Amino acid sequence: GINPFPPVINISLPSKKDVVVELSAKGLISLSIEEKRTGIFSGELHLFSRISALDKILFTRHLAATLKAGISLAEALEIISVDYKKPFVKKVLQEAQAGIQRGEMLSDMFARYPRYFSPVFTGLVRAGELSGSLDAAFDNLSTQLFRDYDLLKRVRLAMIYPLILLTGSTGIIVLLMTFVLPRMAKAFKGIVADMPFLTQILIDMSGYLGKNPYLTMGLFVGILVGLFYCGRTVWGKRLLFHVFERLPVSSELMKKLALARFARTFRNLVSTGVGAIDALEITASTIGNPTYERALHTIVGELKRGSNLAETFRFRPHLFPNFFTSLVMIGERTGTLDKSLATVSAFYDEEVDRLLKTLVSLLEPILLLIMGVVVALVALAVLLPIFRLVRSVQG
């Protein structure tokens, strides 16, 4: 007969779809699927549930070193997990060790945490497992992670000074409009009969801001915080890309950043035995540039229809320059595609450094000029009624 109380089964898989597939393979039908949540936050995450880029760089390097020393994968994971202080990183490594002991693939264990391990990460690990060169895969992976981290760090460091300058100048303007000009308007009220046009405009603007100065300053800080968090969202990043791609120097910087990252990622995947189509699909999802992501997905479709890799790049000269395409073509013909891509990656890394310095050297005087013009306008608005008052007294 039919059991009126069907059994409850606990399965640890990344999605509900995977659970349905797993149950179907066992001849079972799922009546309902509920996600089990433990800890303070969702899933099995807790207060320290974060794996930083440095964490991944360190444990991939350690895994590469221990595997090269002839230590088994399960033992290597156990050794590394002991040294980690972060509870969540330790937990992930211990789960990976337990999975290896159950006969599961390490790449599948990492794939259960897509928030922390990208398709490139899991793809390189899987390629290393299938080819029997997991130590080389972790070596390449640690190098890739470090270069991506170093590149991002250089970009952020280059933008710190312009951002501080822009934030400081905006704060000074808000302070002048909120506190200084309203008091100046009261001081001149009744003394200067006819205010200059510029002074009157700034006084009217400051009147709105000065009604509640603390609320105005709070809104200013809130806008800065809001912009910071919006820049970390998907749609916020797309908006930033849309803006930066239309500015002279930054558009070239975004292009060469994408080319450097694409060449490095694609090269690492191909060198570990991943097919060109699969490598392009993985790279497209992690390149971080919507324009190149769309182009790479289109190229994948063309390759499946029999097109040549270098020719698909040549048809898009606005995205892939002749230097890039020529090296890829030479690499395909001579069977040294990984070396050609390594050359491309190194070249564009240097180009990114050069463009970053150019961008910062342009931003600093532009921001200083804008700040100077605004402060000069405010100073002029303060001095004009004084001059008018002096002339009226002398007259």
MIMI-373596 format. One record per residue (C-alpha): x, y, z. Coordinates in Angstrom, 3 decimals, decimal comma, padded with zeros to 6 digits. Layout:
<recs>
<rec xx="X" yy="Y" zz="Z"/>
...
</recs>
This chain:
<recs>
<rec xx="000,000" yy="000,000" zz="000,000"/>
<rec xx="000,878" yy="003,685" zz="-000,125"/>
<rec xx="002,683" yy="005,014" zz="002,903"/>
<rec xx="000,584" yy="007,942" zz="004,261"/>
<rec xx="003,722" yy="009,331" zz="005,890"/>
<rec xx="006,394" yy="009,592" zz="003,181"/>
<rec xx="009,968" yy="009,683" zz="004,465"/>
<rec xx="011,943" yy="012,895" zz="004,880"/>
<rec xx="015,333" yy="012,761" zz="003,179"/>
<rec xx="018,198" yy="015,177" zz="003,862"/>
<rec xx="020,340" yy="015,859" zz="000,792"/>
<rec xx="023,191" yy="018,397" zz="000,546"/>
<rec xx="023,134" yy="019,793" zz="-002,995"/>
<rec xx="023,551" yy="023,319" zz="-004,432"/>
<rec xx="019,990" yy="023,741" zz="-005,840"/>
<rec xx="016,468" yy="022,291" zz="-005,785"/>
<rec xx="016,903" yy="021,228" zz="-009,423"/>
<rec xx="019,884" yy="019,053" zz="-008,439"/>
<rec xx="017,819" yy="017,490" zz="-005,655"/>
<rec xx="015,039" yy="016,538" zz="-008,118"/>
<rec xx="017,598" yy="014,972" zz="-010,486"/>
<rec xx="019,236" yy="013,043" zz="-007,624"/>
<rec xx="015,894" yy="011,684" zz="-006,369"/>
<rec xx="014,759" yy="010,749" zz="-009,888"/>
<rec xx="017,973" yy="008,775" zz="-010,375"/>
<rec xx="017,070" yy="006,792" zz="-007,257"/>
<rec xx="013,523" yy="006,162" zz="-008,499"/>
<rec xx="011,948" yy="008,554" zz="-006,002"/>
<rec xx="009,453" yy="011,381" zz="-006,540"/>
<rec xx="009,730" yy="014,590" zz="-004,506"/>
<rec xx="006,448" yy="015,811" zz="-002,990"/>
<rec xx="008,007" yy="018,965" zz="-001,567"/>
<rec xx="011,508" yy="020,356" zz="-001,247"/>
<rec xx="012,458" yy="022,693" zz="001,572"/>
<rec xx="015,775" yy="024,464" zz="001,965"/>
<rec xx="017,265" yy="023,852" zz="005,378"/>
<rec xx="018,775" yy="026,951" zz="006,973"/>
<rec xx="021,136" yy="026,857" zz="009,901"/>
<rec xx="023,325" yy="029,400" zz="011,618"/>
<rec xx="022,684" yy="033,120" zz="011,974"/>
<rec xx="022,227" yy="033,765" zz="008,272"/>
<rec xx="020,863" yy="031,765" zz="005,333"/>
<rec xx="022,263" yy="028,399" zz="004,250"/>
<rec xx="024,994" yy="027,285" zz="006,567"/>
<rec xx="026,629" yy="030,690" zz="006,717"/>
<rec xx="027,407" yy="032,450" zz="009,943"/>
<rec xx="028,876" yy="035,748" zz="011,032"/>
<rec xx="032,291" yy="035,031" zz="009,505"/>
<rec xx="031,044" yy="033,332" zz="006,319"/>
<rec xx="033,401" yy="034,980" zz="003,876"/>
<rec xx="036,186" yy="033,655" zz="001,706"/>
<rec xx="038,364" yy="036,494" zz="000,498"/>
<rec xx="040,598" yy="036,485" zz="-002,568"/>
<rec xx="043,656" yy="036,195" zz="-000,289"/>
<rec xx="042,152" yy="033,124" zz="001,409"/>
<rec xx="041,754" yy="031,407" zz="-001,960"/>
<rec xx="045,251" yy="032,416" zz="-003,070"/>
<rec xx="046,776" yy="030,993" zz="000,107"/>
<rec xx="045,013" yy="027,663" zz="000,223"/>
<rec xx="045,462" yy="026,998" zz="-003,525"/>
<rec xx="049,194" yy="027,672" zz="-003,156"/>
<rec xx="049,358" yy="025,419" zz="-000,104"/>
<rec xx="047,442" yy="022,671" zz="-001,905"/>
<rec xx="049,776" yy="022,892" zz="-004,907"/>
<rec xx="052,837" yy="022,660" zz="-002,640"/>
<rec xx="051,533" yy="019,721" zz="-000,583"/>
<rec xx="050,384" yy="017,771" zz="-003,642"/>
<rec xx="053,790" yy="018,285" zz="-005,312"/>
<rec xx="055,360" yy="016,831" zz="-002,152"/>
<rec xx="053,464" yy="013,579" zz="-002,794"/>
<rec xx="050,837" yy="013,976" zz="-000,062"/>
<rec xx="047,371" yy="012,645" zz="-000,879"/>
<rec xx="044,566" yy="015,139" zz="-001,549"/>
<rec xx="042,514" yy="014,203" zz="001,550"/>
<rec xx="045,578" yy="014,492" zz="003,783"/>
<rec xx="046,572" yy="017,803" zz="002,153"/>
<rec xx="043,107" yy="019,255" zz="002,834"/>
<rec xx="043,306" yy="018,090" zz="006,459"/>
<rec xx="046,749" yy="019,665" zz="006,946"/>
<rec xx="045,667" yy="022,993" zz="005,447"/>
<rec xx="042,343" yy="023,160" zz="007,318"/>
<rec xx="044,148" yy="022,847" zz="010,659"/>
<rec xx="046,119" yy="026,065" zz="010,026"/>
<rec xx="043,120" yy="028,223" zz="009,068"/>
<rec xx="041,640" yy="030,499" zz="011,723"/>
<rec xx="038,544" yy="031,580" zz="009,784"/>
<rec xx="035,729" yy="029,200" zz="010,790"/>
<rec xx="033,992" yy="029,259" zz="007,407"/>
<rec xx="037,158" yy="028,564" zz="005,388"/>
<rec xx="037,993" yy="025,724" zz="007,787"/>
<rec xx="034,461" yy="024,361" zz="007,372"/>
<rec xx="034,667" yy="024,380" zz="003,558"/>
<rec xx="038,041" yy="022,615" zz="003,562"/>
<rec xx="036,821" yy="020,013" zz="006,066"/>
<rec xx="033,712" yy="019,368" zz="003,941"/>
<rec xx="035,958" yy="018,975" zz="000,879"/>
<rec xx="038,107" yy="016,470" zz="002,774"/>
<rec xx="035,037" yy="014,477" zz="003,843"/>
<rec xx="033,760" yy="014,495" zz="000,252"/>
<rec xx="037,079" yy="013,190" zz="-001,074"/>
<rec xx="036,979" yy="010,375" zz="001,472"/>
<rec xx="033,453" yy="009,490" zz="000,227"/>
<rec xx="034,787" yy="009,272" zz="-003,321"/>
<rec xx="033,416" yy="012,602" zz="-004,600"/>
<rec xx="035,278" yy="014,997" zz="-006,874"/>
<rec xx="036,885" yy="018,052" zz="-005,303"/>
<rec xx="035,501" yy="020,333" zz="-008,028"/>
<rec xx="031,961" yy="019,218" zz="-007,125"/>
<rec xx="032,597" yy="020,170" zz="-003,504"/>
<rec xx="033,703" yy="023,682" zz="-004,519"/>
<rec xx="030,763" yy="023,986" zz="-006,937"/>
<rec xx="028,413" yy="023,811" zz="-003,944"/>
<rec xx="029,587" yy="027,304" zz="-003,012"/>
<rec xx="029,112" yy="029,289" zz="-006,266"/>
<rec xx="029,091" yy="032,530" zz="-004,292"/>
<rec xx="032,772" yy="032,031" zz="-003,416"/>
<rec xx="034,159" yy="029,797" zz="-006,168"/>
<rec xx="033,665" yy="030,994" zz="-009,735"/>
<rec xx="033,170" yy="028,685" zz="-012,753"/>
<rec xx="036,826" yy="029,340" zz="-013,659"/>
<rec xx="037,922" yy="028,079" zz="-010,234"/>
<rec xx="035,843" yy="024,895" zz="-010,385"/>
<rec xx="036,626" yy="024,411" zz="-014,090"/>
<rec xx="040,391" yy="024,493" zz="-013,541"/>
<rec xx="040,107" yy="022,111" zz="-010,579"/>
<rec xx="037,933" yy="019,720" zz="-012,605"/>
<rec xx="040,372" yy="019,818" zz="-015,534"/>
<rec xx="043,239" yy="019,027" zz="-013,160"/>
<rec xx="041,321" yy="016,094" zz="-011,668"/>
<rec xx="040,474" yy="014,619" zz="-015,081"/>
<rec xx="044,018" yy="015,044" zz="-016,436"/>
<rec xx="045,723" yy="013,785" zz="-013,267"/>
<rec xx="047,651" yy="017,038" zz="-012,812"/>
<rec xx="045,815" yy="018,593" zz="-009,884"/>
<rec xx="049,015" yy="020,099" zz="-008,450"/>
<rec xx="049,665" yy="021,990" zz="-011,721"/>
<rec xx="046,009" yy="023,067" zz="-011,822"/>
<rec xx="046,246" yy="024,554" zz="-008,325"/>
<rec xx="049,545" yy="026,187" zz="-009,257"/>
<rec xx="047,946" yy="027,869" zz="-012,298"/>
<rec xx="044,885" yy="028,750" zz="-010,254"/>
<rec xx="046,878" yy="030,463" zz="-007,506"/>
<rec xx="048,776" yy="032,469" zz="-010,141"/>
<rec xx="045,526" yy="033,485" zz="-011,833"/>
<rec xx="043,898" yy="034,482" zz="-008,545"/>
<rec xx="046,935" yy="036,503" zz="-007,488"/>
<rec xx="047,125" yy="038,386" zz="-010,802"/>
<rec xx="043,402" yy="039,173" zz="-010,713"/>
<rec xx="043,723" yy="040,324" zz="-007,104"/>
<rec xx="046,816" yy="042,413" zz="-007,888"/>
<rec xx="045,140" yy="044,007" zz="-010,906"/>
<rec xx="042,020" yy="044,905" zz="-008,952"/>
<rec xx="044,121" yy="046,253" zz="-006,097"/>
<rec xx="046,080" yy="048,511" zz="-008,470"/>
<rec xx="042,856" yy="049,883" zz="-009,937"/>
<rec xx="041,421" yy="050,599" zz="-006,486"/>
<rec xx="044,630" yy="052,227" zz="-005,232"/>
<rec xx="044,775" yy="054,428" zz="-008,317"/>
<rec xx="041,224" yy="055,657" zz="-007,709"/>
<rec xx="041,568" yy="056,372" zz="-003,975"/>
<rec xx="043,059" yy="059,872" zz="-004,280"/>
<rec xx="040,574" yy="061,142" zz="-006,914"/>
<rec xx="037,664" yy="059,780" zz="-004,863"/>
<rec xx="038,957" yy="061,423" zz="-001,663"/>
<rec xx="039,399" yy="064,693" zz="-003,535"/>
<rec xx="035,918" yy="064,511" zz="-005,050"/>
<rec xx="034,291" yy="063,609" zz="-001,717"/>
<rec xx="036,179" yy="066,348" zz="000,146"/>
<rec xx="035,342" yy="069,055" zz="-002,373"/>
<rec xx="031,668" yy="068,050" zz="-002,405"/>
<rec xx="031,633" yy="068,131" zz="001,391"/>
<rec xx="033,148" yy="071,626" zz="001,448"/>
<rec xx="030,509" yy="072,856" zz="-001,018"/>
<rec xx="027,684" yy="071,358" zz="001,041"/>
<rec xx="029,166" yy="072,954" zz="004,198"/>
<rec xx="029,361" yy="076,391" zz="002,548"/>
<rec xx="025,840" yy="076,149" zz="001,168"/>
<rec xx="024,388" yy="074,837" zz="004,425"/>
<rec xx="026,120" yy="076,907" zz="007,128"/>
<rec xx="028,061" yy="079,842" zz="005,622"/>
<rec xx="025,745" yy="081,358" zz="003,013"/>
<rec xx="022,541" yy="081,348" zz="005,167"/>
<rec xx="024,397" yy="083,346" zz="007,868"/>
<rec xx="025,832" yy="085,673" zz="005,247"/>
<rec xx="022,330" yy="086,296" zz="003,871"/>
<rec xx="021,101" yy="087,275" zz="007,333"/>
<rec xx="024,087" yy="089,612" zz="007,809"/>
<rec xx="023,410" yy="091,461" zz="004,536"/>
<rec xx="019,636" yy="091,500" zz="004,851"/>
<rec xx="018,447" yy="095,103" zz="005,030"/>
<rec xx="021,944" yy="096,483" zz="004,431"/>
<rec xx="022,328" yy="095,674" zz="000,736"/>
<rec xx="019,127" yy="096,581" zz="-001,045"/>
<rec xx="019,842" yy="094,892" zz="-004,356"/>
<rec xx="021,750" yy="091,608" zz="-004,114"/>
<rec xx="023,961" yy="090,603" zz="-007,081"/>
<rec xx="022,440" yy="087,918" zz="-009,320"/>
<rec xx="025,035" yy="085,241" zz="-008,474"/>
<rec xx="024,727" yy="085,925" zz="-004,739"/>
<rec xx="020,934" yy="085,779" zz="-004,868"/>
<rec xx="020,956" yy="082,416" zz="-006,674"/>
<rec xx="023,340" yy="080,854" zz="-004,136"/>
<rec xx="021,391" yy="082,372" zz="-001,227"/>
<rec xx="018,138" yy="080,903" zz="-002,571"/>
<rec xx="019,787" yy="077,480" zz="-002,958"/>
<rec xx="021,350" yy="077,655" zz="000,495"/>
<rec xx="017,987" yy="078,702" zz="001,937"/>
<rec xx="016,556" yy="075,286" zz="001,058"/>
<rec xx="019,611" yy="073,435" zz="002,337"/>
<rec xx="020,004" yy="075,583" zz="005,455"/>
<rec xx="016,470" yy="075,019" zz="006,797"/>
<rec xx="017,695" yy="071,790" zz="008,369"/>
<rec xx="021,507" yy="071,665" zz="008,028"/>
<rec xx="021,972" yy="068,440" zz="009,976"/>
<rec xx="019,418" yy="066,677" zz="007,791"/>
<rec xx="021,242" yy="068,003" zz="004,709"/>
<rec xx="024,601" yy="066,686" zz="005,941"/>
<rec xx="022,947" yy="063,371" zz="006,809"/>
<rec xx="021,514" yy="063,129" zz="003,306"/>
<rec xx="024,945" yy="063,891" zz="001,850"/>
<rec xx="026,548" yy="061,073" zz="003,850"/>
<rec xx="023,619" yy="058,779" zz="003,009"/>
<rec xx="024,054" yy="059,440" zz="-000,710"/>
<rec xx="027,771" yy="058,579" zz="-000,487"/>
<rec xx="027,033" yy="055,330" zz="001,345"/>
<rec xx="024,207" yy="054,532" zz="-001,101"/>
<rec xx="026,490" yy="055,080" zz="-004,099"/>
<rec xx="029,119" yy="052,817" zz="-002,501"/>
<rec xx="026,667" yy="049,951" zz="-002,039"/>
<rec xx="025,024" yy="050,505" zz="-005,439"/>
<rec xx="028,459" yy="050,105" zz="-007,006"/>
<rec xx="028,619" yy="046,610" zz="-005,503"/>
<rec xx="025,279" yy="045,467" zz="-006,986"/>
<rec xx="024,878" yy="043,909" zz="-010,440"/>
<rec xx="022,866" yy="046,776" zz="-011,926"/>
<rec xx="025,159" yy="049,334" zz="-010,279"/>
<rec xx="028,228" yy="047,722" zz="-011,873"/>
<rec xx="026,494" yy="047,676" zz="-015,246"/>
<rec xx="025,685" yy="051,379" zz="-014,914"/>
<rec xx="029,324" yy="052,145" zz="-014,059"/>
<rec xx="030,495" yy="050,137" zz="-017,064"/>
<rec xx="027,998" yy="052,020" zz="-019,257"/>
<rec xx="029,453" yy="055,344" zz="-018,082"/>
<rec xx="033,135" yy="054,364" zz="-018,147"/>
<rec xx="032,870" yy="052,821" zz="-021,621"/>
<rec xx="031,867" yy="056,227" zz="-023,018"/>
<rec xx="034,698" yy="058,275" zz="-021,499"/>
<rec xx="037,953" yy="058,716" zz="-023,487"/>
<rec xx="040,676" yy="057,206" zz="-021,265"/>
<rec xx="038,498" yy="054,972" zz="-019,070"/>
<rec xx="036,929" yy="053,254" zz="-022,117"/>
<rec xx="040,385" yy="052,154" zz="-023,268"/>
<rec xx="041,239" yy="051,075" zz="-019,712"/>
<rec xx="038,077" yy="048,927" zz="-019,431"/>
<rec xx="038,862" yy="047,329" zz="-022,797"/>
<rec xx="042,429" yy="046,397" zz="-021,889"/>
<rec xx="041,413" yy="045,185" zz="-018,448"/>
<rec xx="038,967" yy="042,802" zz="-020,119"/>
<rec xx="041,557" yy="041,629" zz="-022,668"/>
<rec xx="044,185" yy="040,978" zz="-019,971"/>
<rec xx="041,757" yy="039,000" zz="-017,843"/>
<rec xx="040,340" yy="037,115" zz="-020,828"/>
<rec xx="043,785" yy="036,090" zz="-022,149"/>
<rec xx="044,942" yy="034,938" zz="-018,702"/>
<rec xx="041,787" yy="032,963" zz="-017,868"/>
<rec xx="041,399" yy="031,418" zz="-021,318"/>
<rec xx="045,066" yy="030,434" zz="-021,379"/>
<rec xx="044,900" yy="028,708" zz="-017,979"/>
<rec xx="041,805" yy="026,743" zz="-018,976"/>
<rec xx="043,191" yy="025,662" zz="-022,368"/>
<rec xx="046,591" yy="024,698" zz="-020,883"/>
<rec xx="044,898" yy="022,309" zz="-018,425"/>
<rec xx="043,068" yy="020,475" zz="-021,201"/>
<rec xx="039,714" yy="022,265" zz="-021,306"/>
<rec xx="038,306" yy="022,538" zz="-024,853"/>
<rec xx="038,223" yy="025,959" zz="-026,532"/>
<rec xx="034,406" yy="026,158" zz="-026,549"/>
<rec xx="034,066" yy="025,166" zz="-022,882"/>
<rec xx="036,920" yy="027,517" zz="-021,941"/>
<rec xx="035,228" yy="030,425" zz="-023,742"/>
<rec xx="031,898" yy="029,725" zz="-022,032"/>
<rec xx="033,542" yy="029,661" zz="-018,599"/>
<rec xx="035,608" yy="032,782" zz="-019,323"/>
<rec xx="032,564" yy="034,697" zz="-020,585"/>
<rec xx="030,745" yy="034,191" zz="-017,286"/>
<rec xx="033,670" yy="035,491" zz="-015,214"/>
<rec xx="035,285" yy="038,209" zz="-017,335"/>
<rec xx="033,334" yy="040,943" zz="-015,525"/>
<rec xx="032,651" yy="043,055" zz="-018,635"/>
<rec xx="029,099" yy="042,852" zz="-020,095"/>
<rec xx="030,212" yy="043,871" zz="-023,607"/>
<rec xx="032,861" yy="041,156" zz="-023,839"/>
<rec xx="030,577" yy="038,645" zz="-022,135"/>
<rec xx="027,946" yy="039,064" zz="-024,872"/>
<rec xx="030,599" yy="038,908" zz="-027,604"/>
<rec xx="032,148" yy="035,704" zz="-026,216"/>
<rec xx="028,766" yy="033,959" zz="-026,021"/>
<rec xx="028,205" yy="034,872" zz="-029,689"/>
<rec xx="031,691" yy="033,574" zz="-030,578"/>
<rec xx="030,902" yy="030,265" zz="-028,841"/>
<rec xx="027,887" yy="029,860" zz="-031,144"/>
<rec xx="030,043" yy="030,609" zz="-034,206"/>
<rec xx="032,694" yy="028,070" zz="-033,119"/>
<rec xx="030,017" yy="025,404" zz="-032,734"/>
<rec xx="029,050" yy="026,093" zz="-036,350"/>
<rec xx="032,637" yy="025,454" zz="-037,457"/>
<rec xx="034,232" yy="028,914" zz="-037,451"/>
<rec xx="037,916" yy="029,512" zz="-036,717"/>
<rec xx="038,806" yy="031,068" zz="-033,333"/>
<rec xx="041,151" yy="033,764" zz="-034,672"/>
<rec xx="038,699" yy="034,670" zz="-037,454"/>
<rec xx="035,875" yy="035,223" zz="-034,957"/>
<rec xx="038,162" yy="037,683" zz="-033,151"/>
<rec xx="039,185" yy="039,353" zz="-036,429"/>
<rec xx="035,537" yy="040,103" zz="-037,247"/>
<rec xx="035,344" yy="042,205" zz="-034,061"/>
<rec xx="038,235" yy="044,682" zz="-034,337"/>
<rec xx="036,537" yy="047,122" zz="-031,929"/>
<rec xx="036,871" yy="044,490" zz="-029,170"/>
<rec xx="039,928" yy="042,468" zz="-030,209"/>
<rec xx="042,803" yy="044,555" zz="-031,701"/>
<rec xx="044,991" yy="043,281" zz="-034,526"/>
<rec xx="047,867" yy="042,560" zz="-032,088"/>
<rec xx="045,621" yy="040,248" zz="-030,058"/>
<rec xx="044,146" yy="038,499" zz="-033,112"/>
<rec xx="047,532" yy="038,008" zz="-034,802"/>
<rec xx="049,071" yy="036,335" zz="-031,764"/>
<rec xx="046,048" yy="034,029" zz="-031,371"/>
<rec xx="046,282" yy="033,100" zz="-035,062"/>
<rec xx="050,024" yy="032,337" zz="-034,766"/>
<rec xx="049,393" yy="030,289" zz="-031,617"/>
<rec xx="046,693" yy="028,242" zz="-033,369"/>
<rec xx="048,873" yy="027,538" zz="-036,393"/>
<rec xx="051,977" yy="026,559" zz="-034,409"/>
<rec xx="050,207" yy="024,752" zz="-031,554"/>
<rec xx="051,500" yy="027,263" zz="-028,984"/>
<rec xx="048,231" yy="029,014" zz="-028,179"/>
<rec xx="048,912" yy="029,006" zz="-024,416"/>
<rec xx="052,258" yy="030,802" zz="-024,921"/>
<rec xx="050,673" yy="033,366" zz="-027,261"/>
<rec xx="047,932" yy="034,059" zz="-024,718"/>
<rec xx="050,541" yy="034,417" zz="-021,946"/>
<rec xx="052,309" yy="037,061" zz="-024,075"/>
<rec xx="049,012" yy="038,865" zz="-024,679"/>
<rec xx="048,160" yy="038,807" zz="-020,978"/>
<rec xx="051,557" yy="040,227" zz="-019,955"/>
<rec xx="051,331" yy="042,954" zz="-022,618"/>
<rec xx="047,873" yy="044,126" zz="-021,563"/>
<rec xx="048,815" yy="044,030" zz="-017,882"/>
<rec xx="051,516" yy="046,599" zz="-018,670"/>
<rec xx="049,052" yy="048,612" zz="-020,766"/>
<rec xx="046,612" yy="048,690" zz="-017,844"/>
<rec xx="049,341" yy="050,088" zz="-015,574"/>
<rec xx="050,167" yy="052,790" zz="-018,124"/>
<rec xx="046,521" yy="053,776" zz="-018,617"/>
<rec xx="045,886" yy="053,855" zz="-014,873"/>
<rec xx="048,713" yy="056,345" zz="-014,405"/>
<rec xx="047,393" yy="058,419" zz="-017,317"/>
<rec xx="043,854" yy="058,377" zz="-015,937"/>
<rec xx="044,944" yy="059,456" zz="-012,453"/>
<rec xx="047,189" yy="062,192" zz="-013,862"/>
<rec xx="044,180" yy="063,528" zz="-015,806"/>
<rec xx="041,641" yy="063,195" zz="-013,005"/>
<rec xx="043,648" yy="065,096" zz="-010,397"/>
<rec xx="043,898" yy="068,447" zz="-012,256"/>
<rec xx="040,323" yy="068,149" zz="-013,556"/>
<rec xx="038,913" yy="067,631" zz="-010,069"/>
<rec xx="041,108" yy="070,398" zz="-008,655"/>
<rec xx="039,923" yy="072,729" zz="-011,408"/>
<rec xx="036,255" yy="071,931" zz="-010,747"/>
<rec xx="036,765" yy="072,391" zz="-007,004"/>
<rec xx="038,573" yy="075,707" zz="-007,598"/>
<rec xx="035,835" yy="077,031" zz="-009,891"/>
<rec xx="033,082" yy="076,170" zz="-007,410"/>
<rec xx="034,935" yy="077,674" zz="-004,444"/>
<rec xx="035,720" yy="080,778" zz="-006,547"/>
<rec xx="032,015" yy="081,189" zz="-007,390"/>
<rec xx="031,062" yy="080,942" zz="-003,718"/>
<rec xx="033,811" yy="083,428" zz="-002,764"/>
<rec xx="032,657" yy="085,784" zz="-005,521"/>
<rec xx="029,070" yy="085,513" zz="-004,296"/>
<rec xx="030,276" yy="086,579" zz="-000,809"/>
<rec xx="032,508" yy="089,422" zz="-002,039"/>
<rec xx="030,128" yy="091,008" zz="-004,585"/>
<rec xx="027,620" yy="092,358" zz="-002,005"/>
<rec xx="030,546" yy="093,639" zz="000,106"/>
<rec xx="031,909" yy="095,575" zz="-002,885"/>
<rec xx="028,439" yy="096,892" zz="-003,627"/>
<rec xx="028,023" yy="097,974" zz="000,024"/>
<rec xx="031,432" yy="099,716" zz="000,007"/>
<rec xx="030,577" yy="101,596" zz="-003,206"/>
<rec xx="027,227" yy="102,700" zz="-001,806"/>
<rec xx="028,935" yy="104,026" zz="001,369"/>
<rec xx="031,598" yy="105,842" zz="-000,649"/>
<rec xx="028,953" yy="107,275" zz="-002,975"/>
</recs>
